[in-house]
C-alpha cells in the first residue's frame, strides 16, 4: 500500500520539453515511474527521447494527454508565471493528483488555484514549491532522489525538501510507504493533516514522521488533529530551533513573530498531543527506530 501514488500511477509532465521538466522526467523514468506523456501548449504531436530508447509523446493539453494515455498524475515543471494556468488546466481535465514543483509562485496565484482544486472535489494538489511525492519501489512524482531509501513501514510528511531527503536517508534501511514533501510556502495544497489522515488509513504504514518548520500554525493544528484522530505513533521534528525572531528563514512561510510560530512552541504543542519530538533530524530518526523496535 501507499498513499496517492502507487504502481498504477501514470504520470504526465507539464513542461516536459523544458530543461527542468526533461531532466526530472528522465530521473522519474530511471527510478521506475511510468511517465506516459508530456504537455506543452503548441508542441502537441512532438515527442521526447529519453535513455534506454524510451520515447514519450508530447500533447498540447492535459485533457488530450489523459485521453490518449490514461494519465492520472500530473507533475508541474512550468515557470512561476504560468503555474496558475497549468494547475487550473489540470484540474479542469479532472486529473486525480497534481504535484506542483515550481517555486516562486505568487501567493495570490497559489490561493486561487488551491481553492479551485479543493472546490473541484476531484484533484489532490501537492505543492507548490515542493519536492513531490515518492512511494519507494512503486512510483516517484517529482524531484525526490529514489535511490536513498526502499519500501518499508514509515510514512513521512515534510515541509522541507532537504529534510525529506535526510530523513529518508537516515531511515533508508527500514524504508517508507510514502514520503510527501508538501512545500514550505504560506499556502500549500496538501497539508500535514491531509497526510496524517491518509497514513492513518493506510494499513501498511505503522509509524508517521512529521517534519515542520518555524512560522505559521500548521504544526499546532496538526497536533490538535493528532489528539482527536490519529492512533498510530507519530514522531516529529521542527526545523528552526536556533532561528532569530522576526526574520524570514528560507521558506516564505518560515517567519516567527514573538512566541507564535517558534520551534519550541510547536514542540510543546506536538508533545502535548503525544508526539515524540527530536531536536535534530538524527534524534527524530533514532526515536522512530526505537518506537518501531518496540512494535516488533
C-alpha positions in Angstrom: 0.0 0.0 0.0 0.9 3.7 -0.3 -0.9 7.0 -0.3 -1.9 8.7 -3.5 0.9 7.3 -5.6 1.5 3.6 -6.5 2.5 1.2 -9.3 -0.7 2.1 -11.2 0.2 5.8 -11.4 0.6 7.0 -14.9 2.4 10.3 -14.9 2.3 13.2 -17.3 4.8 16.1 -17.0 3.5 19.6 -17.7 6.6 21.4 -19.1 8.5 18.2 -20.1 10.0 19.9 -23.1 11.8 22.4 -20.9 15.2 21.8 -19.3 13.9 21.0 -15.8 10.9 19.0 -16.9 13.0 16.9 -19.2 15.8 16.3 -16.6 13.4 15.2 -13.9 11.2 13.2 -16.2 14.4 11.2 -17.0 15.0 10.7 -13.3 11.5 9.6 -12.7 11.7 7.1 -15.6 15.1 5.8 -14.3 13.5 5.2 -10.9 10.8 3.0 -12.4 8.0 5.5 -12.7 5.5 5.3 -15.6 5.9 8.6 -17.3 3.5 8.4 -20.3 3.1 11.9 -21.6 4.4 15.4 -21.7 2.3 18.5 -22.1 3.4 21.8 -23.7 0.9 24.1 -25.4 1.8 24.4 -29.1 4.0 21.3 -29.1 1.4 18.6 -29.5 2.5 15.8 -31.8 6.2 16.1 -30.8 8.0 13.6 -28.6 10.9 13.5 -26.3 13.7 10.8 -26.4 15.0 9.5 -23.1 17.6 7.0 -22.2 17.2 3.3 -22.9 15.2 4.0 -26.1 12.2 5.4 -24.2 10.1 7.9 -26.3 7.4 9.9 -24.6 4.8 11.7 -26.7 4.0 15.4 -26.1 0.5 16.8 -26.2 -0.9 20.3 -26.4 -3.2 20.0 -23.4 -3.7 17.9 -20.2 -7.1 16.7 -21.4 -5.6 15.4 -24.7 -2.8 13.6 -22.8 -5.2 12.0 -20.4 -7.5 10.8 -23.2 -4.6 9.3 -25.1 -2.6 7.7 -22.3 -4.8 7.3 -19.3 -2.5 9.5 -17.2 -3.7 10.1 -13.7 -0.9 12.2 -12.2 0.5 15.5 -13.4 3.9 16.9 -12.3 4.1 20.6 -13.0 7.5 22.0 -14.1 6.5 25.3 -15.7 7.7 28.8 -14.9 6.1 30.5 -12.0 4.1 33.0 -14.1 2.4 30.1 -16.0 1.8 27.9 -13.0 -1.7 29.1 -12.1 -2.9 28.4 -15.7 -1.2 25.0 -15.7 -2.7 23.8 -12.5 -6.2 25.1 -13.4 -5.9 23.3 -16.7 -5.0 20.0 -15.0 -7.9 20.4 -12.5 -10.3 21.2 -15.4 -9.2 18.0 -17.1 -10.2 16.1 -13.9 -6.7 14.6 -13.1 -6.7 13.0 -9.6 -3.3 14.2 -8.5 -1.3 17.3 -9.3 2.2 17.7 -8.0 3.4 21.3 -8.4 7.2 21.6 -8.1 7.5 25.2 -9.2 8.9 27.7 -6.7 8.4 31.4 -6.6 4.7 31.2 -7.4 2.8 34.4 -6.3 0.8 33.7 -3.2 -2.3 35.2 -4.9 -2.0 32.6 -7.7 -1.5 29.8 -5.2 -4.5 30.8 -3.2 -6.6 30.8 -6.4 -5.6 27.5 -7.8 -5.5 25.8 -4.4 -9.1 26.9 -3.8 -10.0 25.8 -7.4 -8.6 22.3 -6.8 -10.4 22.0 -3.5 -13.7 23.1 -5.0 -13.3 20.6 -7.8 -13.6 17.7 -5.4 -11.6 15.5 -7.8 -8.0 16.8 -7.7 -5.5 16.4 -4.9 -2.9 19.1 -5.1 0.6 18.8 -3.6 2.7 21.9 -3.5 3.7 24.4 -4.9 7.4 24.8 -4.1 7.7 21.2 -3.1 9.9 18.1 -3.9 6.9 16.0 -4.7 5.9 12.5 -3.5 7.5 9.1 -3.7 6.2 5.6 -2.8 9.5 3.7 -2.9 9.8 0.9 -5.5 6.3 1.8 -6.8 6.5 5.4 -8.2 8.1 8.7 -7.9 6.5 12.0 -8.9 8.8 15.0 -8.5 12.4 15.5 -7.7 13.0 13.3 -4.6 16.0 11.0 -5.1 14.7 7.5 -5.5 17.9 5.7 -4.5 18.2 6.9 -0.9 15.5 4.6 0.6 13.4 1.5 0.0 9.9 0.3 0.8 9.0 0.0 4.4 6.5 0.8 7.2 7.2 4.6 7.7 5.0 7.4 6.4 6.7 10.8 6.1 5.3 14.3 5.6 7.6 17.2 5.5 7.6 20.9 4.8 11.3 20.9 3.8 12.7 19.2 0.7 16.2 18.7 2.0 15.0 17.4 5.4 12.7 14.9 3.5 15.8 13.6 1.8 17.8 13.5 5.0 15.1 11.6 7.0 14.7 9.1 4.1 18.4 8.5 4.0 18.7 8.1 7.8 16.0 5.5 7.9 16.7 4.0 4.4 17.4 0.6 5.9 13.9 0.5 7.3 12.0 2.2 4.4 8.9 4.1 3.7 5.4 3.5 2.4 5.2 7.1 1.0 7.1 10.3 1.6 5.3 13.6 0.8 7.1 16.9 0.6 4.2 19.4 1.0 6.3 22.5 0.4 7.1 25.5 2.6 5.1 28.3 1.1 2.5 30.1 3.2 -0.3 28.4 1.2 0.0 24.8 0.1 -2.5 22.3 -1.4 -1.9 19.2 0.8 -1.3 19.8 4.5 0.2 17.9 7.3 -3.3 16.9 8.4 -4.2 15.5 5.0 -1.1 13.3 5.1 -1.6 12.3 8.7 -5.1 11.0 7.9 -4.0 9.2 4.7 -1.2 7.5 6.6 -3.7 6.6 9.4 -5.9 5.0 6.8 -3.0 3.1 5.1 -2.8 -0.4 6.6 1.0 -0.8 5.8 2.0 2.5 7.5 3.0 1.6 11.1 4.6 4.9 12.1 4.4 8.5 10.9 7.1 11.1 10.8 6.0 14.7 10.6 8.7 17.4 9.8 7.6 21.0 10.3 9.4 24.3 10.5 9.1 27.7 12.2 6.4 30.1 11.1 2.6 29.8 10.9 0.5 27.4 13.0 0.3 24.3 10.7 2.1 22.1 13.2 -0.1 23.2 16.1 -3.2 22.5 14.1 -1.7 19.1 13.1 -1.1 18.4 16.8 -4.7 19.1 17.7 -5.8 16.8 14.9 -3.5 14.0 16.1 -5.1 14.2 19.5 -8.5 13.6 18.1 -8.0 11.4 15.1 -4.6 9.6 14.8 -3.9 6.3 16.7 -0.6 5.4 15.1 2.7 6.6 16.7 3.9 10.0 15.4 7.5 11.3 15.6 8.1 15.0 15.0 10.9 17.4 14.1 10.6 21.2 13.8 13.3 23.0 11.8 14.5 26.3 13.2 15.2 25.9 17.0 18.1 28.4 16.6 16.3 30.8 14.2 16.3 34.5 15.2 12.9 36.1 15.9 11.4 38.3 13.2 13.5 37.1 10.3 12.2 35.2 7.3 14.2 32.0 7.2 14.4 30.2 3.8 10.8 29.4 3.0 8.3 32.2 2.6 6.2 30.8 5.4 9.0 30.5 7.9 8.8 33.7 9.9 8.4 34.0 13.6 6.5 36.7 15.5 7.0 36.8 19.2 6.4 33.3 20.7 4.0 32.4 17.9 5.4 30.0 15.3 8.6 29.2 17.2 10.1 25.7 17.1 9.8 25.5 20.8 6.1 26.4 20.8 5.4 23.8 18.1 7.4 21.2 20.0 5.3 21.8 23.1 2.1 21.5 21.1 3.2 18.3 19.4 4.4 16.7 22.7 1.1 17.6 24.3 -0.5 15.5 21.6 1.7 12.5 22.4 4.2 13.2 19.6 7.8 12.3 20.4 9.8 15.3 19.1 13.5 15.2 18.2 15.6 18.3 18.5 17.6 17.2 15.4 16.7 15.1 12.4 19.0 12.4 13.6 17.4 12.4 17.0 14.0 12.1 15.4 15.2 9.2 13.3 16.5 7.4 16.4 13.2 7.9 18.2 11.4 6.3 15.1 13.8 3.3 15.3 13.1 2.8 19.0 9.3 3.0 18.5 9.3 0.6 15.6 11.6 -1.8 17.6 9.0 -1.8 20.4 6.2 -2.6 18.0 8.2 -5.6 16.5 
